[in-house]
Amino acid sequence: MIINLEAELKRYSLPVRRALHVGAHYGDEDAAYRQLGIEPIYVEANPAVFDILRKACPDRECHSVAIADREGQAKFHVTSFDQSSSLLPLKKHAEIYPHIVERCVIEVPCTTIDALLGERRDRIDLLTMDIQGAELLALRGARQTLPHVMCIMTEVNRAELYAGCGLIGDLDRFLRPFDFQRVQSNFKYHRTWGDAFYVQRRFLADQNVWTRLWRLLARGRRAKSAA
C-alpha cells in the first residue's frame, strides 16, 4: 500500500476489525493486518500466485478466484511481472513499462464480492483492492456489501493503463451514492496510477463533531490561562 493504512484508520477513528483484500498477491500486507488486529479474507485470481499466498498465510481464509461484476468464467491476462496481471489487457501500461509484457491468457473462475461474501456482507469493515484496473468491475458487484463498509483502500488510475479500466473519477462517481468520500490519494511512483482511501461520510461527520469539541475545550483553557 502506498497510503499508510494505520495512520488513516487512526485519523478517522475507524474501528476496523475485518477486511476483504481483493488482489492479495503473496499476502504482503498480512504483517500489517496482524499488527492492527484486522482479520482479512484474501482473494487472488492468479492460480500460481495463489499457491504462494496459501503457503504464506496458512491460517487465513483465502479464495482462488477473480472478482468482477458477474459470476462465471473470465479471461485473465498474465504478465511477465505478476503484480501487473489483470482481467483487462494492457494498454498505456505497455507504453509506460515496455519491459512488462503479456505472457499468456488463462481462464479463471470469477465471482462478485456480494456472491463471495453471501450472508457475511455486513461483517466487512474495510475493502482493499489491488486488481490492476478492474476496481470498478469489483465495485459494481459489491452493491449489497458497500453500505456496510467503513472504508476502502484501492489502487486508482488517472489514465487507461488497462483497456477499459475505470479511472479515479469513475470510482468517485460510483461510490458517491453509497456515501463514500475520497479523503486521500497518493501517486508516489507515477502520475498515472496510485492509491486512494475512501471513508463513509458518517465517520467524517463524527470526526468533525469531536474536532469541534476539542477546539472549544482548548479555547476555554486558553481563555482561563489569559484571565
C-alpha positions as CSV (number, residue, x, y, z in Angstrom):
1,M,0.0,0.0,0.0
2,I,1.3,3.5,-0.9
3,I,-1.0,5.1,1.7
4,N,-0.4,4.3,5.4
5,L,-3.4,2.4,6.4
6,E,-2.7,2.6,10.2
7,A,-2.4,6.4,10.0
8,E,-5.7,6.7,8.1
9,L,-7.6,4.4,10.5
10,K,-6.4,6.5,13.4
11,R,-7.1,9.8,11.7
12,Y,-10.8,8.9,11.3
13,S,-11.1,6.7,14.4
14,L,-12.3,3.8,12.3
15,P,-12.8,0.6,14.4
16,V,-11.9,-1.8,11.6
17,R,-11.8,-5.5,12.6
18,R,-12.5,-7.4,9.3
19,A,-11.2,-6.8,5.8
20,L,-11.7,-8.2,2.3
21,H,-8.5,-7.9,0.4
22,V,-9.0,-8.4,-3.4
23,G,-5.8,-8.9,-5.2
24,A,-3.8,-10.2,-2.2
25,H,-0.8,-11.3,-4.2
26,Y,1.6,-13.0,-1.8
27,G,-0.1,-11.6,1.3
28,D,2.4,-8.8,1.6
29,E,0.2,-6.8,3.9
30,D,-0.5,-9.6,6.4
31,A,2.0,-8.4,9.0
32,A,0.3,-5.0,9.0
33,Y,-3.1,-6.6,9.4
34,R,-1.8,-8.6,12.3
35,Q,-0.3,-5.6,14.0
36,L,-3.6,-3.7,13.6
37,G,-5.7,-6.7,14.8
38,I,-7.6,-6.9,11.5
39,E,-8.8,-10.3,10.2
40,P,-8.5,-10.4,6.4
41,I,-10.2,-12.5,3.8
42,Y,-7.7,-12.8,0.9
43,V,-8.7,-13.2,-2.8
44,E,-6.2,-13.8,-5.6
45,A,-7.0,-14.6,-9.2
46,N,-3.7,-15.9,-10.5
47,P,-3.5,-19.6,-9.6
48,A,0.3,-19.7,-9.5
49,V,0.4,-16.6,-7.1
50,F,-2.4,-18.1,-5.1
51,D,-0.4,-21.2,-4.3
52,I,2.3,-18.9,-2.8
53,L,-0.3,-16.9,-0.9
54,R,-1.8,-20.1,0.6
55,K,1.6,-21.3,1.9
56,A,2.5,-17.8,3.2
57,C,-0.8,-17.4,5.1
58,P,-2.0,-20.9,6.1
59,D,-4.2,-19.6,8.9
60,R,-6.1,-17.1,6.7
61,E,-9.2,-17.5,4.7
62,C,-8.1,-17.4,1.0
63,H,-10.0,-17.7,-2.3
64,S,-8.6,-18.5,-5.7
65,V,-11.0,-16.5,-7.9
66,A,-11.2,-13.3,-9.9
67,I,-13.5,-10.6,-8.6
68,A,-15.6,-8.9,-11.3
69,D,-19.2,-7.7,-11.9
70,R,-20.6,-11.2,-12.7
71,E,-20.2,-14.8,-11.8
72,G,-18.8,-17.4,-14.2
73,Q,-15.5,-17.7,-16.1
74,A,-13.2,-14.9,-17.3
75,K,-10.0,-14.4,-19.3
76,F,-7.1,-13.4,-17.1
77,H,-4.0,-11.7,-18.7
78,V,-0.8,-13.0,-17.1
79,T,2.2,-10.7,-17.4
80,S,5.9,-11.1,-17.0
81,F,5.7,-9.1,-13.8
82,D,2.9,-11.0,-11.9
83,Q,1.7,-7.9,-10.0
84,S,0.6,-6.4,-13.3
85,S,-1.6,-9.3,-14.3
86,S,-5.3,-8.4,-14.7
87,L,-8.7,-9.3,-16.1
88,L,-8.1,-6.4,-18.5
89,P,-5.4,-6.3,-21.3
90,L,-2.5,-3.9,-21.1
91,K,-3.0,-0.5,-22.8
92,K,-0.9,2.6,-21.7
93,H,0.8,0.3,-19.2
94,A,2.7,-1.2,-22.1
95,E,4.0,2.2,-23.2
96,I,5.0,3.3,-19.6
97,Y,6.5,-0.1,-18.7
98,P,7.6,-1.7,-22.0
99,H,9.7,-4.3,-20.2
100,I,6.4,-5.8,-18.8
101,V,4.6,-7.9,-21.4
102,E,1.7,-10.2,-21.5
103,R,2.9,-13.8,-21.3
104,C,-0.4,-15.7,-21.7
105,V,-4.2,-15.5,-21.2
106,I,-5.8,-18.1,-19.0
107,E,-9.3,-18.9,-18.0
108,V,-10.2,-18.4,-14.3
109,P,-13.4,-18.6,-12.3
110,C,-14.8,-15.2,-11.4
111,T,-17.5,-14.0,-9.0
112,T,-18.7,-10.8,-7.3
113,I,-17.9,-9.5,-3.9
114,D,-21.6,-9.9,-2.9
115,A,-21.7,-13.5,-4.0
116,L,-18.4,-14.4,-2.4
117,L,-19.4,-13.0,1.0
118,G,-23.0,-14.1,0.9
119,E,-24.6,-13.6,4.4
120,R,-21.3,-12.1,5.7
121,R,-21.7,-8.9,3.6
122,D,-22.4,-6.9,6.8
123,R,-19.3,-8.1,8.5
124,I,-16.7,-6.4,6.3
125,D,-15.3,-3.1,7.6
126,L,-12.5,-2.5,5.1
127,L,-12.4,-3.3,1.4
128,T,-8.9,-3.3,-0.1
129,M,-8.4,-3.7,-3.9
130,D,-5.3,-4.0,-5.9
131,I,-6.5,-5.5,-9.1
132,Q,-4.9,-3.5,-11.9
133,G,-7.7,-1.6,-13.5
134,A,-10.6,-3.9,-12.6
135,E,-11.6,-2.0,-9.4
136,L,-14.8,-0.5,-11.0
137,L,-15.9,-4.0,-12.1
138,A,-15.4,-5.2,-8.5
139,L,-17.4,-2.3,-7.0
140,R,-20.3,-2.9,-9.5
141,G,-20.5,-6.4,-8.0
142,A,-20.5,-5.1,-4.4
143,R,-23.7,-3.1,-4.2
144,Q,-25.1,-5.0,-1.3
145,T,-21.8,-5.0,0.6
146,L,-20.8,-1.4,0.2
147,P,-23.4,0.0,2.6
148,H,-21.8,-2.0,5.5
149,V,-18.2,-1.0,4.6
150,M,-16.5,1.8,6.7
151,C,-13.6,2.5,4.3
152,I,-11.9,1.5,1.1
153,M,-8.2,1.3,0.2
154,T,-7.8,0.9,-3.6
155,E,-5.5,1.3,-6.5
156,V,-6.6,4.0,-8.8
157,N,-5.7,5.1,-12.3
158,R,-5.6,8.6,-13.9
159,A,-5.0,7.1,-17.4
160,E,-6.2,3.9,-19.2
161,L,-3.3,1.7,-18.2
162,Y,-5.5,-1.3,-18.9
163,A,-8.1,-1.4,-21.7
164,G,-11.4,-0.2,-20.5
165,C,-10.3,0.4,-16.9
166,G,-12.2,2.7,-14.6
167,L,-10.4,6.0,-13.8
168,I,-10.3,7.7,-10.4
169,G,-13.2,10.0,-11.3
170,D,-15.3,7.0,-12.3
171,L,-14.7,5.4,-8.8
172,D,-15.5,8.7,-7.1
173,R,-18.9,8.9,-9.0
174,F,-19.8,5.3,-8.4
175,L,-19.1,5.5,-4.7
176,R,-20.8,8.8,-4.1
177,P,-24.4,7.3,-3.9
178,F,-23.0,4.9,-1.3
179,D,-22.0,7.9,0.8
180,F,-18.2,7.4,0.4
181,Q,-15.8,10.4,0.1
182,R,-12.3,10.2,-1.1
183,V,-10.1,11.7,1.6
184,Q,-6.6,10.7,0.5
185,S,-4.8,9.9,-2.8
186,N,-1.2,9.3,-3.5
187,F,0.6,8.9,-6.8
188,K,4.1,8.3,-5.4
189,Y,5.5,6.1,-8.1
190,H,3.9,7.5,-11.3
191,R,1.4,10.3,-12.2
192,T,-0.9,7.8,-13.9
193,W,-1.5,5.4,-11.0
194,G,-1.6,5.3,-7.2
195,D,-3.7,4.6,-4.2
196,A,-6.8,6.2,-2.8
197,F,-8.6,6.0,0.5
198,Y,-12.4,6.4,0.8
199,V,-14.4,6.8,4.0
200,Q,-18.1,6.6,4.8
201,R,-19.3,10.2,5.4
202,R,-20.9,9.3,8.7
203,F,-17.4,8.7,10.2
204,L,-16.2,12.0,8.8
205,A,-19.2,13.7,10.5
206,D,-18.3,12.0,13.8
207,Q,-14.8,13.2,13.5
208,N,-15.9,16.8,12.8
209,V,-18.0,16.8,16.0
210,W,-15.1,15.6,18.1
211,T,-12.8,18.1,16.4
212,R,-15.1,21.0,17.1
213,L,-15.5,19.8,20.8
214,W,-11.7,19.6,21.2
215,R,-11.3,23.1,19.8
216,L,-13.9,24.5,22.1
217,L,-12.3,22.9,25.1
218,A,-8.9,24.2,24.0
219,R,-10.3,27.7,23.5
220,G,-11.8,27.6,27.1
221,R,-8.4,26.5,28.6
222,R,-6.6,29.3,26.8
223,A,-9.2,31.9,28.0
224,K,-8.7,30.7,31.6
225,S,-5.0,31.0,31.3
226,A,-5.2,34.5,29.9
227,A,-7.5,35.6,32.8
